[in-house]
Amino acid sequence: MLTTSRRGLLRAGGVAALLATVGGGSVLAQDKRMRFLWWGSQERADRTNAALAAYRQTAPGVDIVGEFTGWSDYWPRLATQVAGRNAPDLIQMDYRYIFEYARRGALMPFDDDLGKALRIDDFGQQNIDSGRVDGKLYGINLGVNSVTMGFDAKAWEKAGVDAPEPGITWDEFADRAARMSANKPKPNFYASADAGGVEPAFEGWLQQDGKNLYTDDGKLGYAVGDATNWFAFWDRMRKSGACVPADVQALDQLTIETNALTTGKAATAFFHSNQFIGYQALNKAELSLGPYPTRSPDAPSGHYLKPSMLISVSSGAADKEAAVAFCNFLVEDPAAAKALGIERGVPASAKIRDAVATSLDATATKIVDYIGAITPRAIPLPPPPPTGAGELQFVLKRINEEVGFGQKTPEQAGEDMVKQAQDVLARG
């Protein structure tokens, strides 16, 4: 081979063979380069980069380049990359978006890999199926979580008001929050962030009335009166001083870093349980977490166990086999579990839960205990979001801010929310 002419080598593809012969195989192996895009805080980035470093020890011929951004910027960025045929190979995916991306052909189905390169049998069928769209598996569950209310219990105590406990009603929460803010332990501090523009909180409110954001056939699941009542509740909260004013809430970009709890403006916030690790990392005060307030003692809890997020592979991934291998590592390898912890949710894999259980710190243990506490009253997974539904979380945020700044009444906001939601869903 070493005596073959250069022209012959090029014609036969022999350059690769030559490099392999003289020790260049490791160079070629580095050609397996993939991009992994996720949203999240710096805490998540640090943990994910540690997992990527662990994977390099397992697969030294694969180089995975990580990219991350905040939630609000993530979806426009991903949409732009997909439209420009520059999608990342590995995509962190959300339940409300996976249907849209899968149905548009942007994601690769995993079905042929199940039981082979993808060994997730110990997830349990429900956790496996949480990544299915129209019967095919497009996402792998990265962790189980639910919505929660996180709060600084000592701040409530300093104000002489009991912190919210399981079973408190929304009206009781509003009353206590107003009293807490009136006796605030420091200036420009409030009992709660304004969750009127937080879609998971609105969803929980609806579910306590036996409704959902969407119907089984992809229509809007609520009426004008439902949206009006929601905006009116938070309008009362603002006017009583129970939650932060509109100018403070407008600074929240739906990230942990910009939430009023983290910026020191509020003692309470509404988010997903897996985010508790990120919140605690950025808050000096010790935080607690508990279920949402309820509409009444007999109402549904409004909590369901969902995939906190999923990992998907782009349909245009350069090396699908290598991408699937990494996905399996991320959810089924103890080294990845040690790096990730439960920041992305409680692992779906039974063996991985056992592997991380002994190494959990106090913050992570609170999350596991919380998921265990709400599970007995958890409601079924709601109907999947239809195409275009991801846009509506930003519509909700904007309309709530318009109420906050006095540009709309809750009644006008309720009508606008339903009309704009229906228009978005009609466009598909």
C-alpha positions in Angstrom: 0.0 0.0 0.0 2.9 2.4 0.8 4.2 2.0 -2.7 0.8 2.9 -4.4 0.8 6.1 -6.4 -0.8 9.2 -4.9 -3.3 9.3 -7.9 -4.3 5.7 -7.3 -4.8 6.3 -3.6 -7.1 9.3 -4.3 -9.0 7.4 -7.0 -9.6 4.4 -4.7 -10.2 6.3 -1.5 -6.9 4.9 -0.3 -5.9 8.0 1.6 -8.0 6.8 4.5 -6.4 3.4 4.3 -2.9 4.9 4.2 -3.6 7.1 7.3 -4.9 4.0 9.2 -1.8 2.1 8.2 0.6 4.8 9.5 -1.3 5.4 12.7 -3.8 8.0 11.5 -6.9 6.1 12.6 -7.3 8.1 15.7 -7.4 11.3 13.6 -10.1 10.0 11.5 -12.1 8.9 14.5 -12.3 12.5 15.6 -14.4 13.2 12.5 -17.4 12.0 14.6 -18.3 15.5 15.8 -21.7 16.3 17.0 -23.5 19.4 18.3 -25.8 19.2 21.4 -28.1 22.2 22.0 -30.0 22.6 25.3 -31.7 25.3 27.3 -31.1 26.0 31.0 -29.0 27.7 33.6 -25.3 27.7 34.2 -25.8 25.0 36.8 -27.3 22.7 34.0 -24.5 23.7 31.7 -21.8 22.8 34.2 -23.4 19.4 34.9 -23.9 18.7 31.2 -20.3 19.5 30.3 -19.2 17.1 33.1 -21.4 14.4 31.4 -19.8 15.2 28.0 -16.3 14.9 29.6 -17.4 11.5 31.1 -18.6 10.4 27.6 -15.2 11.2 26.1 -13.7 8.6 28.4 -16.2 6.1 27.1 -16.1 7.1 23.4 -12.8 8.9 22.8 -13.5 9.0 19.0 -16.6 11.2 19.5 -16.4 14.9 20.1 -19.7 16.5 21.3 -19.8 20.3 21.3 -22.3 21.7 23.7 -24.4 24.9 23.2 -26.9 26.4 25.6 -29.1 29.4 26.1 -32.1 30.5 28.2 -35.6 29.2 27.6 -37.0 32.3 25.8 -34.1 32.4 23.3 -33.9 28.7 22.9 -36.9 28.0 20.7 -36.3 30.9 18.2 -32.7 29.7 17.9 -33.7 26.1 17.3 -36.4 27.0 14.8 -33.9 29.2 12.9 -31.3 26.5 12.8 -33.8 23.8 11.7 -35.1 26.1 9.0 -31.6 26.8 7.8 -30.7 23.1 7.6 -28.2 23.7 10.4 -30.0 21.8 13.2 -27.9 20.4 16.0 -27.4 16.6 16.0 -28.7 16.3 19.6 -31.6 18.4 20.7 -33.0 18.9 24.2 -36.8 18.8 23.5 -39.9 19.9 25.5 -43.2 18.0 25.6 -45.1 20.9 24.3 -42.8 21.2 21.2 -41.9 17.6 20.3 -45.2 17.0 18.5 -44.6 20.0 16.2 -41.0 19.1 15.4 -41.7 15.4 14.9 -44.6 16.0 12.6 -42.5 18.4 10.5 -39.9 15.7 10.0 -37.2 17.4 12.0 -36.6 14.5 14.4 -35.5 10.9 13.9 -37.6 8.1 15.3 -35.8 5.8 17.8 -38.1 2.7 17.3 -35.6 0.6 15.4 -33.0 1.2 18.2 -35.1 0.1 21.1 -33.6 -3.0 22.8 -30.5 -2.6 20.7 -28.4 0.6 20.9 -31.1 2.2 23.1 -31.7 0.1 26.2 -34.3 1.9 28.2 -36.6 -1.0 29.2 -36.3 -0.1 32.8 -38.0 3.3 32.2 -41.4 1.7 32.5 -43.9 2.0 29.6 -45.4 5.3 30.7 -42.0 7.0 30.8 -41.0 5.5 27.4 -44.3 6.5 25.8 -43.9 10.1 27.0 -41.6 10.7 24.1 -44.0 9.2 21.5 -45.7 11.2 18.7 -48.4 9.4 16.6 -47.1 6.1 17.9 -43.4 6.6 17.1 -40.7 7.3 19.7 -39.0 10.7 19.0 -37.8 11.6 22.4 -36.1 9.9 25.4 -37.2 11.0 28.8 -34.4 12.8 30.6 -36.2 12.9 33.9 -39.6 13.0 35.6 -40.8 16.2 37.2 -43.9 18.3 38.0 -44.8 21.9 38.7 -44.1 23.3 42.1 -44.1 26.4 44.2 -40.7 27.3 45.6 -40.4 29.7 48.5 -38.2 31.2 51.2 -39.9 30.0 54.3 -37.8 32.2 56.6 -38.8 35.3 54.7 -42.4 34.5 55.3 -41.6 33.8 59.0 -39.9 37.1 59.4 -43.1 38.8 58.2 -45.1 37.0 60.8 -47.1 35.0 58.2 -47.2 31.2 57.8 -45.6 30.0 54.6 -47.9 28.2 52.1 -48.5 24.6 53.1 -50.0 21.7 51.1 -53.8 22.2 50.8 -53.9 26.0 50.9 -56.4 27.5 48.5 -55.6 30.2 46.0 -57.7 32.7 47.9 -55.9 31.8 51.2 -52.6 32.2 49.4 -53.6 35.6 48.1 -54.7 36.7 51.6 -51.5 35.5 53.2 -49.3 37.0 50.5 -50.9 40.4 50.9 -50.2 40.3 54.6 -46.7 39.0 54.1 -45.9 41.9 51.6 -47.4 44.4 54.1 -44.9 43.2 56.7 -42.1 42.7 54.3 -38.7 42.0 55.9 -36.9 44.4 53.5 -37.8 47.2 51.1 -39.0 46.4 47.5 -39.8 42.8 48.5 -43.0 40.9 47.9 -44.5 37.6 48.9 -44.7 36.2 45.4 -43.6 36.6 41.8 -46.4 37.4 39.4 -47.2 34.0 37.8 -50.0 35.3 35.6 -47.8 34.9 32.6 -46.4 31.5 33.6 -48.1 28.9 31.4 -47.6 25.9 33.7 -49.2 27.8 36.5 -52.2 28.7 34.3 -52.4 25.0 33.2 -52.5 23.8 36.8 -55.3 26.3 37.6 -57.3 25.0 34.6 -56.7 21.4 35.6 -58.1 22.0 39.0 -61.3 22.9 37.2 -61.2 19.7 35.3 -60.0 21.4 32.1 -56.7 21.4 30.0 -54.9 23.8 27.8 -55.9 21.7 24.8 -58.5 19.1 23.9 -57.7 15.6 22.5 -58.4 16.9 19.0 -56.0 19.8 19.3 -58.5 22.6 20.0 -58.3 25.1 22.8 -59.4 23.5 26.1 -60.6 26.6 27.9 -63.0 29.5 27.4 -62.9 33.3 27.8 -64.2 33.1 31.4 -61.4 30.7 32.4 -58.7 33.1 31.1 -60.4 36.1 32.6 -60.6 34.6 36.0 -56.8 33.8 35.8 -55.9 37.3 34.8 -58.2 38.8 37.4 -56.6 36.7 40.2 -53.2 38.1 39.5 -54.6 41.6 38.9 -55.9 41.4 42.5 -52.5 40.1 43.7 -50.7 43.1 42.1 -53.2 45.6 43.5 -53.0 44.3 47.0 -49.2 44.2 46.9 -49.2 40.4 47.2 -46.9 39.9 44.2 -44.3 42.0 42.5 -45.5 45.0 40.4 -45.6 44.8 36.6 -42.3 46.7 36.0 -40.4 44.1 38.2 -42.2 41.1 36.6 -41.4 42.4 33.1 -37.7 41.8 33.8 -38.4 38.1 34.1 -37.3 36.4 30.8 -38.6 32.9 31.9 -35.2 32.0 33.2 -34.0 31.0 36.7 -31.6 33.9 36.8 -34.2 36.6 36.0 -37.0 35.2 38.2 -38.0 37.6 41.0 -37.2 34.9 43.6 -33.6 34.8 42.4 -33.2 38.6 42.0 -34.3 39.1 45.6 -37.7 40.7 44.8 -40.0 37.9 45.9 -40.2 35.1 48.5 -42.2 32.7 46.2 -42.1 31.6 42.6 -43.8 29.0 40.4 -41.6 26.7 38.3 -40.8 23.0 37.6 -39.5 20.8 40.3 -36.2 19.9 38.5 -35.4 23.6 38.3 -35.2 23.7 42.1 -31.5 22.8 42.0 -30.8 25.8 39.8 -32.9 28.1 42.0 -31.2 26.9 45.2 -27.7 27.3 43.6 -28.5 31.0 42.9 -30.3 31.8 46.2 -28.5 32.3 49.5 -31.6 31.6 51.5 -32.6 27.9 52.0 -35.6 27.3 49.8 -38.5 25.0 50.3 -40.9 23.6 47.7 -44.5 22.4 47.8 -47.6 21.9 45.6 -49.6 24.6 44.0 -52.5 26.2 46.0 -55.8 24.4 45.2 -59.2 25.7 44.0 -60.8 23.6 46.8 -59.9 20.7 49.0 -61.8 18.3 46.7 -60.4 19.7 43.4 -57.9 17.8 41.3 -54.4 18.6 42.3 -53.4 20.1 39.0 -50.1 18.1 39.2 -49.1 15.4 36.7 -45.8 13.6 36.3 -44.3 14.7 33.0 -41.0 14.3 31.2 -39.1 17.3 32.5 -37.5 17.4 29.0 -36.4 14.8 26.4 -33.5 14.3 24.2 -34.0 13.9 20.5 -31.9 13.3 17.5 -32.2 15.5 14.4 -33.4 13.8 11.3 -30.4 15.4 9.6 -27.8 14.2 12.1 -24.5 13.3 10.4 -24.0 10.1 12.4 -27.3 8.8 13.8 -25.6 5.7 15.3 -23.2 7.8 17.3 -26.0 10.1 18.4 -28.2 7.2 19.7 -25.2 5.8 21.5 -24.8 9.1 23.3 -28.5 9.3 24.2 -28.3 5.9 25.8 -25.2 6.9 27.8 -27.0 10.0 29.0 -29.9 8.1 30.5 -28.5 4.7 31.4 -24.8 5.1 32.4 -23.9 5.7 36.0 -21.1 8.0 35.0 -23.6 10.3 33.3 -26.0 10.0 36.2 -23.3 11.1 38.7 -22.5 14.2 36.5 -26.1 15.2 35.9 -27.7 14.3 39.2 -31.4 15.1 39.1 -31.2 18.7 37.8 -33.1 17.5 34.7 -35.6 15.6 36.8 -35.8 12.3 38.7 -34.3 9.7 36.4 -36.8 7.4 34.6 -34.4 4.5 34.8 -34.8 2.4 38.0 -31.1 1.5 38.1 -30.1 5.1 37.6 -32.4 6.3 40.4 -30.7 3.7 42.6 -27.3 4.8 41.5 -27.8 8.5 42.3 -29.9 7.9 45.5 -26.9 7.5 47.8 -25.1 10.6 46.5 -28.0 13.1 46.6 -27.5 16.3 48.6 -30.2 17.9 50.7 -31.5 20.0 47.7 -31.9 17.0 45.4 -33.5 14.9 48.2 -36.2 17.6 48.6 -37.1 17.1 44.9 -37.3 13.3 45.2 -39.4 13.6 48.4 -41.6 16.2 46.6 -42.3 13.9 43.6 -43.1 11.1 46.0 -45.5 13.3 48.0 -47.5 14.5 45.0 -47.6 11.2 43.1 -50.6 9.7 44.9 -52.9 12.6 43.7 -51.2 13.1 40.3 -53.6 13.4 37.4 -53.1 11.8 34.0 -50.8 13.3 31.4 -52.9 15.9 29.5 -53.6 15.9 25.8 -50.5 16.7 23.7 -50.0 20.3 22.6 -51.0 20.8 18.9 -48.7 22.4 16.4 -48.0 26.0 17.1 -48.9 25.7 20.8 -45.4 26.6 21.9 -46.0 30.2 20.9 -48.8 30.6 23.3 -46.7 30.7 26.5 -45.2 34.0 25.1 -48.7 35.3 24.3 -49.8 34.6 27.8 -46.8 36.4 29.2 -47.4 39.4 27.0 -51.1 39.7 27.8 -50.5 39.4 31.5 -48.0 42.2 31.3 -50.5 44.3 29.5 -53.0 43.8 32.3 -50.2 44.6 34.8 -49.4 47.9 33.1 -53.1 48.9 33.0 -53.4 48.6 29.2 -56.1 46.0 29.4 -58.7 44.8 31.9 -58.8 41.2 32.9 -62.0 40.8 30.8 -60.3 42.2 27.7 -57.3 40.1 28.4 -59.4 36.9 28.7 -61.0 37.6 25.3 -57.7 38.5 23.6 -56.0 35.4 25.0 -58.7 33.0 23.6 -58.9 34.8 20.3 -55.1 34.9 19.8 -54.7 31.3 20.9 -57.3 30.2 18.5 -55.7 32.2 15.7 -52.3 30.6 16.4 -53.7 27.0 16.5 -55.7 27.7 13.3 -52.4 28.5 11.5 -51.0 25.2 12.8 
